[in-house]
Amino acid sequence: MENFLNFFENMPSWQKLVWIFICISANWIIELLIPLVKFSYKKVKHAGVNMVFLASDVSLNLLFGIFTVGVFSWLSTNQFGLLYLLELPIWVELAIAVLALDFAAQYLVHYLLHKVPFMWRFHMIHHSDTNVDATSATRHHPGDYAFREIFALIMIVIFGIPLAYYLFYRMATVFFGYLTHANFYVPHKIDKAFSYIFITPNMHKFHHHYQLPWTDTNFGNIFSFWDRIFGTLTHDDPKKIQYGLDLLDDSTDQDIVYQFKIPFNKNIKLKTDS
């Protein structure tokens, strides 16, 4: 188990980028073979727009990585955090770390991104995509991404999560992120069965419906039981889903400059605005 975790701790940046490429490519191919929705769009152009957001987030992630090297080192040196107070097998510690990060840095912050108006303005970019496919998983404003990293850092400090555990979690989030956004058909019974534990492709699509109440459901990234516990889960016929966001003009979804400016565009009125 230690060798397995050491692999993630010593993984160079280029291997992380290769993992992202593999996840995107695999889901891209499956989308072409068995699409859930037959979009009439330029798939390569659509991917190009979303890759711009990926590039901005990767850059932010590198800065976050540099900043947190000292944090991980300090936690290890001072044996600080809940995991250091417990004598548990490594695999149990890893499970606790992944659960804690998935809850706080995915479910909880995602819930807040929808409920706090200031945060929602940054998250709107992710929902503005009118053709949700695997590359849509990369479509996050840097501000949106920063909120998630802050929540992850808080949990890292509270639990004393080692770097190897965190990197394993990050690789898992990449896998599930592309999988659940991918535009490929999954038989209802199979999707439903897996959705009792994990966020599945059909399940996550309801979160990308253009209007409430479905937009404010299925906030999880890896595990679905957070949504079950807190009553934010829905599962219906994915053919009923319409992508986009009712607060925005669909024609702007490929306008990169416009999308980056959305959080600061006061002409976009939220439903909470008076």
Kinemage of the C-alpha trace (Angstrom):
@kinemage 1
@onewidth
@group {chain A} dominant
@subgroup {mainchain}
@vectorlist {calphas} color= white
{ca met a 1} P 0.000 0.000 0.000
{ca glu a 2} L 2.865 2.354 0.807
{ca asn a 3} L 4.431 1.746 -2.615
{ca phe a 4} L 1.053 2.460 -4.224
{ca leu a 5} L 0.787 5.806 -2.423
{ca asn a 6} L 4.442 6.657 -3.078
{ca phe a 7} L 3.652 6.407 -6.780
{ca phe a 8} L 1.191 9.299 -6.453
{ca glu a 9} L 3.447 11.338 -4.176
{ca asn a 10} L 6.339 11.118 -6.639
{ca met a 11} L 4.241 11.553 -9.763
{ca pro a 12} L 5.746 14.333 -11.936
{ca ser a 13} L 3.519 17.014 -13.438
{ca trp a 14} L 3.730 15.555 -16.938
{ca gln a 15} L 2.215 12.273 -15.742
{ca lys a 16} L -0.691 14.168 -14.192
{ca leu a 17} L -1.295 15.884 -17.526
{ca val a 18} L -1.129 12.501 -19.279
{ca trp a 19} L -3.797 11.193 -16.875
{ca ile a 20} L -6.031 14.154 -17.784
{ca phe a 21} L -5.433 13.471 -21.489
{ca ile a 22} L -6.265 9.768 -21.081
{ca cys a 23} L -9.508 10.525 -19.234
{ca ile a 24} L -10.607 13.094 -21.806
{ca ser a 25} L -9.641 10.930 -24.781
{ca ala a 26} L -11.277 7.741 -23.501
{ca asn a 27} L -14.582 9.492 -22.821
{ca trp a 28} L -14.324 11.416 -26.118
{ca ile a 29} L -14.093 8.146 -28.057
{ca ile a 30} L -17.008 6.566 -26.207
{ca glu a 31} L -19.093 9.702 -26.874
{ca leu a 32} L -18.521 9.263 -30.587
{ca leu a 33} L -19.556 5.609 -30.474
{ca ile a 34} L -22.648 5.725 -28.236
{ca pro a 35} L -23.769 9.335 -27.660
{ca leu a 36} L -26.493 10.096 -25.140
{ca val a 37} L -27.498 13.236 -27.059
{ca lys a 38} L -26.727 13.822 -30.736
{ca phe a 39} L -25.509 17.422 -30.634
{ca ser a 40} L -25.355 19.487 -33.813
{ca tyr a 41} L -22.176 21.319 -32.865
{ca lys a 42} L -18.544 21.580 -33.862
{ca lys a 43} L -17.051 19.173 -31.354
{ca val a 44} L -13.433 20.244 -31.840
{ca lys a 45} L -14.256 23.961 -31.515
{ca his a 46} L -16.346 23.262 -28.427
{ca ala a 47} L -13.449 21.328 -26.914
{ca gly a 48} L -11.052 24.148 -27.765
{ca val a 49} L -13.117 26.656 -25.798
{ca asn a 50} L -13.260 24.369 -22.781
{ca met a 51} L -9.516 23.684 -23.011
{ca val a 52} L -8.893 27.397 -22.476
{ca phe a 53} L -10.602 27.084 -19.101
{ca leu a 54} L -8.565 23.939 -18.414
{ca ala a 55} L -5.337 25.821 -19.123
{ca ser a 56} L -6.297 28.583 -16.690
{ca asp a 57} L -7.170 26.057 -13.983
{ca val a 58} L -3.994 24.012 -14.502
{ca ser a 59} L -1.978 27.210 -14.086
{ca leu a 60} L -3.829 27.983 -10.861
{ca asn a 61} L -3.318 24.416 -9.687
{ca leu a 62} L 0.445 24.727 -10.179
{ca leu a 63} L 0.464 27.884 -8.044
{ca phe a 64} L -1.634 26.119 -5.403
{ca gly a 65} L 0.803 23.202 -5.464
{ca ile a 66} L 3.778 25.478 -4.858
{ca phe a 67} L 1.971 27.197 -1.995
{ca thr a 68} L 0.912 23.986 -0.285
{ca val a 69} L 4.277 22.186 -0.386
{ca gly a 70} L 5.156 23.956 2.859
{ca val a 71} L 1.764 23.102 4.349
{ca phe a 72} L 2.164 19.375 3.734
{ca ser a 73} L 5.713 19.487 5.066
{ca trp a 74} L 4.646 21.325 8.226
{ca leu a 75} L 1.780 18.912 8.879
{ca ser a 76} L 4.107 15.931 8.544
{ca thr a 77} L 6.869 17.428 10.702
{ca asn a 78} L 4.508 18.491 13.474
{ca gln a 79} L 2.202 15.460 13.207
{ca phe a 80} L -0.727 17.893 13.098
{ca gly a 81} L -4.279 16.811 12.231
{ca leu a 82} L -6.901 14.259 13.158
{ca leu a 83} L -5.268 11.398 11.241
{ca tyr a 84} L -2.126 11.736 13.366
{ca leu a 85} L -4.196 11.309 16.535
{ca leu a 86} L -5.468 7.908 15.389
{ca glu a 87} L -3.632 4.641 14.877
{ca leu a 88} L -5.337 3.295 11.771
{ca pro a 89} L -4.329 1.126 8.814
{ca ile a 90} L -3.144 3.134 5.819
{ca trp a 91} L -6.106 2.105 3.681
{ca val a 92} L -8.534 3.340 6.364
{ca glu a 93} L -6.709 6.667 6.599
{ca leu a 94} L -6.816 6.983 2.820
{ca ala a 95} L -10.564 6.278 2.795
{ca ile a 96} L -11.168 8.901 5.502
{ca ala a 97} L -9.058 11.457 3.606
{ca val a 98} L -10.887 10.861 0.322
{ca leu a 99} L -14.296 11.034 2.032
{ca ala a 100} L -13.397 14.249 3.868
{ca leu a 101} L -12.064 15.920 0.717
{ca asp a 102} L -14.946 14.729 -1.445
{ca phe a 103} L -17.436 16.118 1.054
{ca ala a 104} L -15.847 19.502 1.718
{ca ala a 105} L -13.934 20.294 -1.473
{ca gln a 106} L -16.626 18.921 -3.788
{ca tyr a 107} L -20.098 18.506 -2.306
{ca leu a 108} L -20.105 21.303 0.308
{ca val a 109} L -18.310 23.951 -1.707
{ca his a 110} L -20.375 23.009 -4.774
{ca tyr a 111} L -23.556 23.488 -2.749
{ca leu a 112} L -22.301 26.913 -1.629
{ca leu a 113} L -21.336 27.824 -5.198
{ca his a 114} L -25.028 27.532 -6.002
{ca lys a 115} L -26.411 29.174 -2.871
{ca val a 116} L -24.066 32.135 -2.253
{ca pro a 117} L -24.708 34.787 -4.952
{ca phe a 118} L -21.089 35.997 -5.116
{ca met a 119} L -19.810 32.432 -5.550
{ca trp a 120} L -22.595 31.520 -7.977
{ca arg a 121} L -21.466 34.227 -10.405
{ca phe a 122} L -18.161 32.368 -10.823
{ca his a 123} L -19.831 28.965 -11.087
{ca met a 124} L -22.303 30.086 -13.763
{ca ile a 125} L -19.621 29.582 -16.417
{ca his a 126} L -19.648 25.843 -15.788
{ca his a 127} L -23.423 25.743 -16.306
{ca ser a 128} L -23.454 27.968 -19.379
{ca asp a 129} L -22.300 25.126 -21.635
{ca thr a 130} L -25.212 24.187 -23.897
{ca asn a 131} L -23.509 21.029 -25.198
{ca val a 132} L -22.340 19.096 -22.164
{ca asp a 133} L -19.691 16.507 -22.987
{ca ala a 134} L -16.461 15.203 -21.427
{ca thr a 135} L -14.619 18.497 -21.998
{ca ser a 136} L -17.285 20.344 -19.993
{ca ala a 137} L -15.626 18.961 -16.867
{ca thr a 138} L -12.750 21.391 -17.510
{ca arg a 139} L -15.036 24.402 -17.852
{ca his a 140} L -14.444 26.258 -14.580
{ca his a 141} L -13.697 29.929 -14.018
{ca pro a 142} L -10.412 30.337 -12.064
{ca gly a 143} L -12.437 31.901 -9.246
{ca asp a 144} L -14.641 28.800 -9.076
{ca tyr a 145} L -11.551 26.595 -9.003
{ca ala a 146} L -9.965 28.734 -6.269
{ca phe a 147} L -12.960 28.247 -3.967
{ca arg a 148} L -12.607 24.470 -4.308
{ca glu a 149} L -8.880 24.595 -3.575
{ca ile a 150} L -9.431 26.701 -0.462
{ca phe a 151} L -11.940 24.194 0.917
{ca ala a 152} L -9.544 21.346 0.086
{ca leu a 153} L -6.736 23.105 1.955
{ca ile a 154} L -8.943 23.561 5.019
{ca met a 155} L -9.662 19.826 5.128
{ca ile a 156} L -5.996 19.002 4.536
{ca val a 157} L -5.049 21.003 7.641
{ca ile a 158} L -7.911 19.759 9.847
{ca phe a 159} L -7.282 16.085 9.060
{ca gly a 160} L -3.526 16.320 8.564
{ca ile a 161} L -3.887 14.701 5.145
{ca pro a 162} L -0.551 13.575 3.648
{ca leu a 163} L 0.401 14.684 0.153
{ca ala a 164} L 0.101 11.147 -1.260
{ca tyr a 165} L -3.497 10.836 -0.043
{ca tyr a 166} L -4.383 14.221 -1.530
{ca leu a 167} L -2.843 13.392 -4.906
{ca phe a 168} L -4.702 10.075 -5.031
{ca tyr a 169} L -7.908 11.989 -4.362
{ca arg a 170} L -7.096 14.468 -7.149
{ca met a 171} L -6.559 11.671 -9.669
{ca ala a 172} L -9.916 10.192 -8.629
{ca thr a 173} L -11.709 13.527 -9.060
{ca val a 174} L -10.261 13.878 -12.555
{ca phe a 175} L -11.538 10.416 -13.494
{ca phe a 176} L -15.040 11.024 -12.141
{ca gly a 177} L -15.198 14.573 -13.467
{ca tyr a 178} L -14.733 13.524 -17.089
{ca leu a 179} L -16.774 10.346 -16.713
{ca thr a 180} L -19.852 12.066 -15.289
{ca his a 181} L -19.850 14.874 -17.863
{ca ala a 182} L -19.251 12.585 -20.838
{ca asn a 183} L -22.039 12.494 -23.406
{ca phe a 184} L -22.436 8.753 -23.757
{ca tyr a 185} L -25.397 6.455 -23.279
{ca val a 186} L -25.599 4.354 -20.133
{ca pro a 187} L -28.550 1.942 -19.701
{ca his a 188} L -30.850 3.236 -16.981
{ca lys a 189} L -30.637 0.132 -14.798
{ca ile a 190} L -26.839 0.146 -14.795
{ca asp a 191} L -26.619 3.870 -14.099
{ca lys a 192} L -29.226 3.599 -11.346
{ca ala a 193} L -27.413 0.713 -9.644
{ca phe a 194} L -24.046 2.499 -9.539
{ca ser a 195} L -25.708 5.761 -8.444
{ca tyr a 196} L -26.399 4.347 -4.990
{ca ile a 197} L -22.708 4.848 -4.218
{ca phe a 198} L -21.139 6.913 -7.000
{ca ile a 199} L -22.051 9.937 -9.079
{ca thr a 200} L -22.902 8.505 -12.500
{ca pro a 201} L -23.087 10.052 -16.012
{ca asn a 202} L -26.894 10.145 -16.169
{ca met a 203} L -27.180 11.320 -12.585
{ca his a 204} L -24.876 14.302 -13.045
{ca lys a 205} L -26.595 15.454 -16.224
{ca phe a 206} L -29.627 16.617 -14.207
{ca his a 207} L -27.338 19.090 -12.459
{ca his a 208} L -26.737 20.698 -15.868
{ca his a 209} L -30.430 21.210 -16.640
{ca tyr a 210} L -31.002 24.845 -17.586
{ca gln a 211} L -33.345 25.717 -14.708
{ca leu a 212} L -34.359 24.880 -11.159
{ca pro a 213} L -35.032 22.613 -9.366
{ca trp a 214} L -32.717 20.161 -11.133
{ca thr a 215} L -29.864 22.691 -11.342
{ca asp a 216} L -29.647 22.604 -7.539
{ca thr a 217} L -29.367 18.815 -7.206
{ca asn a 218} L -26.667 16.137 -7.495
{ca phe a 219} L -23.794 18.257 -6.198
{ca gly a 220} L -21.425 15.337 -5.531
{ca asn a 221} L -18.352 14.471 -7.549
{ca ile a 222} L -17.270 10.966 -6.503
{ca phe a 223} L -19.825 9.704 -3.981
{ca ser a 224} L -23.566 10.121 -4.310
{ca phe a 225} L -24.445 9.437 -0.684
{ca trp a 226} L -23.791 13.070 0.282
{ca asp a 227} L -26.725 14.028 -1.939
{ca arg a 228} L -28.807 11.223 -0.445
{ca ile a 229} L -27.973 12.242 3.116
{ca phe a 230} L -28.721 15.931 2.598
{ca gly a 231} L -31.740 15.520 0.321
{ca thr a 232} L -30.243 17.022 -2.836
{ca leu a 233} L -30.433 13.958 -5.058
{ca thr a 234} L -32.598 13.495 -8.131
{ca his a 235} L -32.775 10.793 -10.775
{ca asp a 236} L -35.183 10.892 -13.698
{ca asp a 237} L -35.261 10.418 -17.455
{ca pro a 238} L -32.141 12.129 -18.915
{ca lys a 239} L -34.042 12.775 -22.155
{ca lys a 240} L -35.914 15.529 -20.301
{ca ile a 241} L -32.727 17.524 -19.733
{ca gln a 242} L -32.026 20.778 -21.546
{ca tyr a 243} L -28.492 22.103 -21.112
{ca gly a 244} L -27.486 25.706 -20.496
{ca leu a 245} L -28.607 28.274 -17.953
{ca asp a 246} L -31.798 30.296 -17.981
{ca leu a 247} L -29.943 33.362 -16.677
{ca leu a 248} L -27.713 33.580 -19.745
{ca asp a 249} L -28.064 33.884 -23.490
{ca asp a 250} L -27.200 30.474 -24.984
{ca ser a 251} L -25.432 32.165 -27.913
{ca thr a 252} L -22.661 33.372 -25.564
{ca asp a 253} L -21.560 29.927 -24.384
{ca gln a 254} L -18.598 29.806 -26.815
{ca asp a 255} L -17.553 33.438 -26.301
{ca ile a 256} L -14.477 32.999 -24.108
{ca val a 257} L -14.006 36.663 -23.205
{ca tyr a 258} L -17.670 37.059 -22.311
{ca gln a 259} L -17.572 33.905 -20.182
{ca phe a 260} L -14.541 35.032 -18.191
{ca lys a 261} L -16.266 38.357 -17.494
{ca ile a 262} L -19.575 36.848 -16.283
{ca pro a 263} L -18.771 37.129 -12.538
{ca phe a 264} L -18.236 40.875 -12.943
{ca asn a 265} L -21.028 41.585 -15.431
{ca lys a 266} L -23.651 43.542 -13.479
{ca asn a 267} L -26.022 43.381 -16.439
{ca ile a 268} L -26.572 39.716 -15.591
{ca lys a 269} L -29.273 39.751 -12.950
{ca leu a 270} L -29.514 36.867 -10.532
{ca lys a 271} L -32.828 35.695 -9.145
{ca thr a 272} L -31.668 36.953 -5.733
{ca asp a 273} L -31.109 40.480 -7.054
{ca ser a 274} L -33.785 42.989 -6.101
